[in-house]
Amino acid sequence: MLTPEQAVLAAILLCMAGSLLVLVASRNKAIAGWLALVVTVVSASLIFVATAQVLTKNLPLRSAGFFTATSLQSVLHFHVDGLAAIFLVLVAFMAVPASFYSIAYMRHYSDYGVARYYPNFLLFVGGMYGLLSTADAMWVFCFFWQLMTFPSYILIRFEHRKRENVRAAYKYLLMMELACAVVMLGAWILAVPAEAGPWAAKYDVRTLSGNLPVLLLLRPHATALAFLLFLIGFGIKAGMWPFGQIWLPDAHPAAPSPVSALLSGVMIKTGIFGLLRIFLWLVPANEIAMFPLAKWGFAIAVLGTITLFTGTMQALKQEHSKRLLAFHSIGQIGYILLGIGTCMALLPAPGSIAATLATVALVGALFHVLNHGLFKGLLFLNAGSMFCATGTQDLNLLGGLMKFMPLTGTTALIASFSISGVPLFNGFASKWTIYVATIQGSPMAKYLPACGAIAILTSALTLASFIKFFGVSFLSRSSALVREQAVRRGRLEVSWMMQLPQVALAFFCVLLGVVPGIAYAFLGHALQTSQEGLGGVLAASAPSVGGSWTQLAAPHSSAVFMPLILAITIGAIFILTYGISKLRSAPRRASVPWLCGYALEADCNRYVAHNFYGEIKRYFRWIGGHPQTLKHPAVRKLT
């Protein structure tokens, strides 16, 4: 039986070999797509096997043959623990629907082949597997970073005949290489060079953890600089303010929608993984008094708050569907950073309550990592379906799609509710946990309630943004473009191969909102199996393998979102309202709506995306993120 590290290595090698096989078959789009799907499913299965072994601690004692534990540790420094398992599951889980969706989606690119798509798709996924599994912070890290970066760069500029896509890809490549160099410089500062030269220096994270106490005493300023470099490097990758605004809103919309789902829902989480690995799993548990964890927590919490507010406010201005979603990726990363910063700020405080709230904050952040992958991946697939049906991503030209695309509209509504933090959907469950940790952590860190209040306000702004996204696309009267496409094509709803991934992701958005205990139990198991550094302190407050999340939250049970009570309350209110509406109610009648004297279904009578939230956009012009210029003559006429 393979060890977790061997299973991950097998998945990476399978992705690399699969990319060559798909390249050979790339003349036929359908065959290449199905081969890529098979490789993605098999590699994902290996990842699931690896993570299951880690979480159940069912690890083989030894292995033989090519995949020897010694070669893995000495060459690639592979190390799969509970923290890595969380992110590996997310990558594997999202890669499968994205690959399946691609088979039908790529047919719409009649002018482009798939020789540059499917091989790079598999290499991109394999690079993320490797980056999340290696404990090396220098050479092996650089290899997997490049394996993730260059294929994704090629995917972003897939439509290379569009200048804006090429510019976005170059900007992405420049920022990713800068982030890699900054992280490697931080590792070089912390490492103890070997006598044989820098190539022989020990850059394994566990070795760096052993060196850290000495460095904190002998070179405190250099150590602080190294951690600052880690924050900048991984912050660039995650899309943290102000770095995310430089590259992310241009890169994510440029890529094909299945790739956008992975870029936004999965790839930027590797930056979050790096921050967790460095700031919580690198610091030894017995050195928590020496390391200024609370100060770093303050910095990350404040940066997270700025990130979530600015990203969401900038998204509110957008009129391009995928660009709006890209800015929201920045905003949602801010929630995750706020949870991580809250954990770091509370962990050094004395008392069991502080440790419990710190664990609650971390689990909330990790839960939101999973949730964001689900609903943001779904939203990008929704945007891809809308584009295939109408040929545009301009929200001003869309309208009334619910009539023609009911299934896509329903899944888009679920995703919109989820990202907006509406109760009984998964986004609310994770955000609630972060809110409670920030507010109840006020005795230990006075600034946290202010950060939590801004996060709650921003969630309302997110809902406002998706009222625009969903309302103008699906609920308003049909636009001229949509009516024209419906007449010309006869059917706008996408094929079942594009519907199925959307339905599956929507199902999990609802499932984790109604039964969040599934995620709590999974994350509790993961923390229990990840004991390195301060992770051991957090694991002590996490539920035991057979325990429940409710035990963790006591006496702060309000940190646990219990949807059953809320569902019963909402159901009772609905029944009461329905009963009242039937008492002496006026007879219903059908009538033509009065449109201020206009009866024609003309585009000039529609309320388009450009006209939403004019005062907010005017007063917050200084925050940046201005929408793209409206080039289409029909849009200029409407606005």
Stockholm file with secondary structure:
# STOCKHOLM 1.0

chainA/1-639         MLTPEQAVLAAILLCMAGSLLVLVASRNKAIAGWLALVVTVVSASLIFVATAQVLTKNLPLRSAGFFTATSLQSVLHFHVDGLAAIFLVLVAFMAVPASFYSIAYMRHYSDYGVARYYPNFLLFVGGMYGLLSTADAMWVFCFFWQLMTFPSYILIRFEHRKRENVRAAYKYLLMMELACAVVMLGAWILAVPAEAGPWAAKYDVRTLSGNLPVLLLLRPHATALAFLLFLIGFGIKAGMWPFGQIWLPDAHPAAPSPVSALLSGVMIKTGIFGLLRIFLWLVPANEIAMFPLAKWGFAIAVLGTITLFTGTMQALKQEHSKRLLAFHSIGQIGYILLGIGTCMALLPAPGSIAATLATVALVGALFHVLNHGLFKGLLFLNAGSMFCATGTQDLNLLGGLMKFMPLTGTTALIASFSISGVPLFNGFASKWTIYVATIQGSPMAKYLPACGAIAILTSALTLASFIKFFGVSFLSRSSALVREQAVRRGRLEVSWMMQLPQVALAFFCVLLGVVPGIAYAFLGHALQTSQEGLGGVLAASAPSVGGSWTQLAAPHSSAVFMPLILAITIGAIFILTYGISKLRSAPRRASVPWLCGYALEADCNRYVAHNFYGEIKRYFRWIGGHPQTLKHPAVRKLT
#=GR chainA/1-639 SS CCCHHHHHHHHHHHHHHHHHHHHHTTTSHHHHHHHHHHHHHHHHHHHHHHHHHHHHTCCCSCCCTTSCHHHIIIIICBCCCHHHHHHHHHHHHHHHHHHHHHHHHGGGCTTSCSTTTHHHHHHHHHHHHHHHHBCBSSHHHHHHHHHHHHHHHHHHTSSTTSHHHHHHHHHHHHHHHHHHHHHHHHHHHHSCCBTTBGGGSCCBHHHHHHHHHHHHHHCHHHHHHHHHHHHHHHHHHHTCTTTHHHHHHHHHHHSCHHHHHHIIIIITHHHHHHHHHHHTTSSCGGGTTTSCHHHHHHHHHHHHHHHHHHHHHHHHTCCBHHHHHHHHHHHHHHHHHHHHHHHHHHTTSSSHHHHHHHHHHHHHHHHHHHHHHHHHHHHHHHHHHHHHHHSCCBGGGCCCHHHHCHHHHHHHHHHHHHHHTCTTSHHHHHHHHHHHHHHHTTTTCTTHHHHHHHHHHHHHHHHHHHHHHHIIIIISCCCHHHHHHHHHHSCCSCCHHHHHHHHHHHHHHHHHHHCTHHHHHHHHHHHHTCCTTTHHHHHHHSCCTTSCHHHHHTTCGGGSCCHHHHHHHHHHHHHHHHHHHHTTCCCCCCCCCCBTTBCSCCGGGSCCGGGTTHHHHHHTGGGCCCCCCCCSHHHHHHC
#=GC SS_cons         CCCHHHHHHHHHHHHHHHHHHHHHTTTSHHHHHHHHHHHHHHHHHHHHHHHHHHHHTCCCSCCCTTSCHHHIIIIICBCCCHHHHHHHHHHHHHHHHHHHHHHHHGGGCTTSCSTTTHHHHHHHHHHHHHHHHBCBSSHHHHHHHHHHHHHHHHHHTSSTTSHHHHHHHHHHHHHHHHHHHHHHHHHHHHSCCBTTBGGGSCCBHHHHHHHHHHHHHHCHHHHHHHHHHHHHHHHHHHTCTTTHHHHHHHHHHHSCHHHHHHIIIIITHHHHHHHHHHHTTSSCGGGTTTSCHHHHHHHHHHHHHHHHHHHHHHHHTCCBHHHHHHHHHHHHHHHHHHHHHHHHHHTTSSSHHHHHHHHHHHHHHHHHHHHHHHHHHHHHHHHHHHHHHHSCCBGGGCCCHHHHCHHHHHHHHHHHHHHHTCTTSHHHHHHHHHHHHHHHTTTTCTTHHHHHHHHHHHHHHHHHHHHHHHIIIIISCCCHHHHHHHHHHSCCSCCHHHHHHHHHHHHHHHHHHHCTHHHHHHHHHHHHTCCTTTHHHHHHHSCCTTSCHHHHHTTCGGGSCCHHHHHHHHHHHHHHHHHHHHTTCCCCCCCCCCBTTBCSCCGGGSCCGGGTTHHHHHHTGGGCCCCCCCCSHHHHHHC
//
